[in-house]
Amino acid sequence: MKFGVIGGAGRLGATTAFCVGLRDCVEEIKLMDVKENFAAANVMDMNQAFLPVSRTKVSLAKDYSDFSDCDIILSAAAKPFSKEIKDRAQELQMNVEIIAPICEQLKKHCKPTTVVIVSANPVDVFVYIYQKLLGWDKKQFLGLAGNDTIRLKWATEMITGKEYANIGALCIGEHGGGAIRLYESMTYGGVPLKLTQEQQSQIERECGDWFRHWTDLETGTTTGYTSGVTMSMMVEAIAKDMDLIIPCSTPLCEHLGYSTCAMGLPVKLGRGGVKELIIPQLTPERRQELDQVAEKISGMIASANY
């Protein structure tokens, strides 16, 4: 199985490629970027780095025709991140113009069975747009959503002192500011975990403040390592047909009645993409929150004329 990366010179694309290579789950990784020399440098470095730990080879994709034999594509193409970006709506206006040309090339050169993973924000909007433009099966389109759940568990460990590995938790809905944290279904060691209202408020603050702290550093980049680990898990699950249950942004939220957007929900991932949508139990209050998130994402999609 082969994995192609659009944006293979950038922090997120290169880190994901490196994490995938360490998992030794694909035959070849192909990197493409408008900064071809940077992508070529990553190819040279990764090929040597993988030798002691992986059989995966890395090559430079000079144009989209080089992706014709790829089974999975990551589109990490996005405009440079900056402190001036205040919300997902701003990111939408920055990144939407680059999507149509990418999809035109993917449709021309790639197999219609290719699984497409999207990472540019607002990811829920772009997953929907990629599927609409390419027209392939909705199960093949996935967006990065697992980071919200990772940060929920991270904040829970910090607030409660409980070990991350034993915390069961889930975020659904919009990636980022509109993430819905399902506190009522959290577990620890398989046993229901009841957090106080104060603990929940502290977790909300920690998760909300995290991204603000990141942007204040003014690095000019988005996160790389957390996203790279999460997306490499997705790639491995598809390549090895693992039936891994993981939160992803998916247009299959239509099965909950949301047909004009994509959003983060737990899915079972395997060969070909989503094998099953896992619908979590929701209180009436959570369902109302999800309705509001769907309306927000659908509104952004409409504002982009899709």
Wavefront OBJ file of the C-alpha trace (Angstrom):
o trace
v 0.000 0.000 0.000
v 1.264 3.505 -0.871
v 0.692 6.815 0.918
v 0.903 10.226 -0.754
v 1.311 13.536 1.058
v 0.370 16.904 -0.418
v 2.323 19.401 1.642
v 5.221 17.075 2.347
v 7.615 19.919 3.153
v 5.449 21.414 5.880
v 5.475 20.646 9.581
v 2.244 18.655 9.606
v 2.734 16.769 6.345
v 6.353 15.854 7.030
v 5.706 14.857 10.641
v 2.799 12.645 9.641
v 4.903 11.015 6.930
v 7.667 10.350 9.453
v 5.230 8.866 11.990
v 3.707 6.643 9.291
v 7.155 5.442 8.256
v 8.028 4.521 11.837
v 4.926 2.316 11.944
v 6.232 0.302 8.946
v 2.679 -0.011 7.651
v 3.038 1.135 4.017
v 5.347 0.159 1.193
v 6.085 3.694 0.047
v 5.470 7.302 1.052
v 5.414 9.962 -1.676
v 5.991 13.597 -0.713
v 4.907 16.558 -2.833
v 5.114 20.265 -2.083
v 5.330 23.581 -3.889
v 8.638 23.894 -2.019
v 10.040 20.938 -3.919
v 13.570 21.315 -2.582
v 12.312 21.060 1.017
v 10.256 17.980 0.150
v 13.295 16.458 -1.586
v 15.393 17.092 1.521
v 12.785 15.309 3.644
v 12.873 12.364 1.227
v 16.651 12.066 1.546
v 16.587 12.303 5.334
v 13.639 9.968 5.952
v 14.960 7.254 3.657
v 18.046 6.947 5.832
v 16.168 7.418 9.113
v 13.839 4.503 8.370
v 16.568 1.993 7.516
v 17.088 0.654 11.079
v 13.381 0.557 11.956
v 11.190 0.234 8.862
v 10.985 -1.172 5.342
v 9.058 1.873 4.115
v 10.652 3.785 1.236
v 10.174 7.499 0.553
v 10.119 9.204 -2.843
v 9.514 12.659 -4.281
v 6.265 13.241 -6.164
v 6.949 15.892 -8.773
v 3.326 16.166 -9.878
v -0.056 14.627 -9.144
v 0.390 11.842 -11.682
v 2.916 10.336 -9.261
v 0.000 9.702 -6.878
v -1.798 7.448 -9.381
v -0.890 4.284 -7.479
v -1.456 5.682 -3.971
v -4.159 4.087 -1.836
v -4.220 6.869 0.757
v -3.652 10.597 0.252
v -3.109 13.183 2.973
v -3.877 16.728 1.918
v -1.928 18.871 4.363
v -1.844 21.818 1.976
v -2.693 25.076 3.742
v -1.663 28.705 3.865
v 0.964 29.532 6.535
v -0.450 29.814 10.047
v -0.180 33.153 11.870
v -1.203 34.844 15.106
v -3.631 37.035 13.175
v -5.906 34.034 12.648
v -8.571 34.413 15.322
v -11.034 31.696 14.357
v -11.884 28.902 11.913
v -13.827 31.303 9.676
v -10.628 33.217 8.944
v -8.801 29.986 8.161
v -11.622 29.049 5.804
v -11.187 32.202 3.747
v -7.421 31.635 3.624
v -7.490 28.012 2.544
v -10.641 27.501 0.479
v -9.102 28.883 -2.721
v -6.458 26.157 -2.893
v -8.884 23.235 -2.608
v -10.509 23.221 -6.056
v -7.199 22.938 -7.981
v -6.065 20.114 -5.691
v -9.301 18.192 -6.167
v -9.160 18.697 -9.930
v -5.742 17.038 -10.024
v -6.684 14.240 -7.616
v -9.759 13.408 -9.671
v -7.698 13.352 -12.853
v -4.840 11.187 -11.600
v -5.916 9.134 -8.557
v -7.916 5.936 -8.234
v -11.565 6.554 -7.277
v -11.022 4.153 -4.373
v -8.329 6.368 -2.826
v -8.893 7.302 0.817
v -8.435 11.048 1.362
v -7.373 12.435 4.739
v -7.715 16.195 5.224
v -5.914 18.265 7.848
v -6.334 21.924 6.826
v -8.675 23.934 9.030
v -11.572 24.300 9.346
v -11.211 20.573 8.759
v -14.908 19.694 9.038
v -15.712 22.166 6.272
v -12.930 20.922 4.024
v -13.721 17.221 4.447
v -17.209 17.980 3.145
v -15.886 20.086 0.252
v -13.275 17.513 -0.790
v -15.955 14.819 -0.953
v -18.332 17.047 -2.870
v -15.704 18.024 -5.447
v -14.275 14.529 -5.918
v -17.598 12.698 -5.735
v -16.158 9.459 -4.373
v -17.742 7.339 -1.656
v -18.202 9.294 1.572
v -16.557 6.543 3.593
v -13.239 7.451 1.901
v -13.077 11.000 3.300
v -11.631 11.627 6.736
v -10.510 14.637 8.698
v -8.210 15.062 11.656
v -10.365 15.110 14.811
v -8.585 12.952 17.371
v -6.518 15.779 18.856
v -9.533 17.134 20.738
v -9.967 13.816 22.541
v -6.241 13.648 23.292
v -6.392 17.117 24.860
v -9.492 16.229 26.872
v -7.661 13.249 28.351
v -4.495 15.336 28.850
v -6.416 17.991 30.787
v -8.255 15.329 32.799
v -4.952 13.756 33.826
v -3.601 17.161 34.829
v -6.687 18.126 36.868
v -7.424 14.765 38.508
v -3.999 13.106 38.649
v -5.406 10.012 36.941
v -3.218 8.249 34.392
v -3.842 9.191 30.760
v -3.637 5.614 29.491
v -6.564 4.495 31.658
v -8.871 7.410 30.866
v -11.694 6.715 28.429
v -13.018 9.898 26.836
v -14.459 11.249 23.615
v -14.885 14.603 21.877
v -17.316 14.966 18.994
v -18.594 17.787 16.800
v -16.411 20.551 15.423
v -12.639 20.242 15.588
v -11.327 23.023 17.801
v -13.535 25.584 19.497
v -16.774 23.709 18.854
v -15.595 20.376 20.252
v -18.198 18.727 22.495
v -16.627 16.932 25.452
v -18.782 14.007 26.548
v -18.057 14.135 30.281
v -21.030 11.933 31.114
v -19.530 8.963 29.258
v -15.962 9.212 30.602
v -14.393 6.172 32.257
v -11.277 5.308 34.216
v -10.053 1.757 33.979
v -13.392 0.861 32.405
v -15.368 2.252 35.364
v -17.512 5.421 34.989
v -15.507 8.530 35.880
v -17.594 11.201 37.575
v -16.013 14.629 37.449
v -17.240 17.509 39.579
v -18.585 20.625 37.908
v -15.468 22.481 39.048
v -13.228 19.835 37.476
v -15.168 20.065 34.224
v -14.829 23.855 34.268
v -11.081 23.563 34.818
v -10.791 21.118 31.923
v -12.783 23.466 29.686
v -10.393 26.293 30.559
v -7.283 24.199 29.971
v -8.506 22.942 26.599
v -9.674 26.403 25.574
v -6.479 28.132 26.660
v -4.143 25.602 25.054
v -4.531 26.894 21.515
v -4.293 30.513 22.645
v -0.991 29.732 24.353
v 0.197 28.042 21.155
v -0.633 31.011 18.914
v 0.984 33.425 21.375
v 4.305 31.684 20.704
v 4.135 33.083 17.133
v 5.917 30.144 15.530
v 4.092 30.570 12.233
v 3.165 26.877 12.220
v 0.336 24.696 13.390
v 0.850 21.641 15.589
v 2.842 18.799 14.092
v 3.614 15.997 16.502
v 0.151 15.478 18.016
v -1.461 15.619 14.587
v 1.248 13.418 13.089
v 0.710 10.694 15.663
v -3.073 10.849 15.288
v -3.048 10.712 11.495
v -0.409 7.983 11.396
v -2.773 5.888 13.519
v -5.469 6.512 10.900
v -3.159 5.538 8.032
v -2.004 2.382 9.798
v -5.596 1.362 10.556
v -6.498 1.681 6.872
v -3.340 0.012 5.576
v -3.582 -2.941 7.970
v -7.395 -3.168 7.989
v -7.324 -2.881 11.781
v -10.946 -1.902 12.525
v -9.578 0.811 14.815
v -12.185 2.958 16.547
v -10.980 6.563 16.496
v -12.625 10.004 16.237
v -12.508 11.395 12.691
v -14.302 14.138 10.862
v -16.670 12.397 8.456
v -19.494 13.320 6.062
v -21.209 10.124 7.249
v -22.737 12.267 9.988
v -25.637 12.296 7.523
v -26.752 9.148 9.362
v -27.532 11.400 12.327
v -29.514 13.744 10.106
v -26.688 16.153 9.261
v -26.432 15.947 5.478
v -24.862 19.335 4.732
v -21.624 19.071 6.697
v -18.953 16.799 8.122
v -18.100 16.549 11.806
v -16.063 14.588 14.297
v -17.527 11.245 15.365
v -16.034 7.899 16.363
v -15.628 5.571 13.396
v -14.273 2.093 12.772
v -11.357 2.481 10.353
v -10.053 -0.202 8.045
v -9.276 -0.887 4.415
v -11.187 1.530 2.209
v -11.841 4.047 4.969
v -14.781 4.106 7.362
v -16.263 0.646 7.859
v -18.762 1.731 10.494
v -19.993 4.948 12.086
v -20.138 4.573 15.864
v -23.007 6.700 17.150
v -22.418 7.691 20.795
v -25.196 7.896 23.343
v -26.182 11.537 23.723
v -28.254 13.335 26.314
v -30.872 15.765 24.942
v -28.522 18.612 25.902
v -25.619 17.087 23.983
v -27.807 16.460 20.953
v -28.838 20.098 21.014
v -25.169 21.113 21.131
v -24.478 18.835 18.171
v -27.376 20.414 16.263
v -25.828 23.831 16.850
v -22.390 22.644 15.729
v -23.862 21.138 12.554
v -25.625 24.404 11.810
v -22.382 26.339 12.326
v -20.327 24.059 10.054
v -23.061 24.023 7.398
v -23.108 27.821 7.507
v -19.368 28.012 6.886
v -19.705 25.593 3.971
v -22.459 27.742 2.494
v -20.332 30.878 2.965
v -17.660 29.193 0.843
v -20.291 28.666 -1.879
v -20.400 24.900 -1.523
l 1 2 3 4 5 6 7 8 9 10 11 12 13 14 15 16 17 18 19 20 21 22 23 24 25 26 27 28 29 30 31 32 33 34 35 36 37 38 39 40 41 42 43 44 45 46 47 48 49 50 51 52 53 54 55 56 57 58 59 60 61 62 63 64 65 66 67 68 69 70 71 72 73 74 75 76 77 78 79 80 81 82 83 84 85 86 87 88 89 90 91 92 93 94 95 96 97 98 99 100 101 102 103 104 105 106 107 108 109 110 111 112 113 114 115 116 117 118 119 120 121 122 123 124 125 126 127 128 129 130 131 132 133 134 135 136 137 138 139 140 141 142 143 144 145 146 147 148 149 150 151 152 153 154 155 156 157 158 159 160 161 162 163 164 165 166 167 168 169 170 171 172 173 174 175 176 177 178 179 180 181 182 183 184 185 186 187 188 189 190 191 192 193 194 195 196 197 198 199 200 201 202 203 204 205 206 207 208 209 210 211 212 213 214 215 216 217 218 219 220 221 222 223 224 225 226 227 228 229 230 231 232 233 234 235 236 237 238 239 240 241 242 243 244 245 246 247 248 249 250 251 252 253 254 255 256 257 258 259 260 261 262 263 264 265 266 267 268 269 270 271 272 273 274 275 276 277 278 279 280 281 282 283 284 285 286 287 288 289 290 291 292 293 294 295 296 297 298 299 300 301 302 303 304 305 306
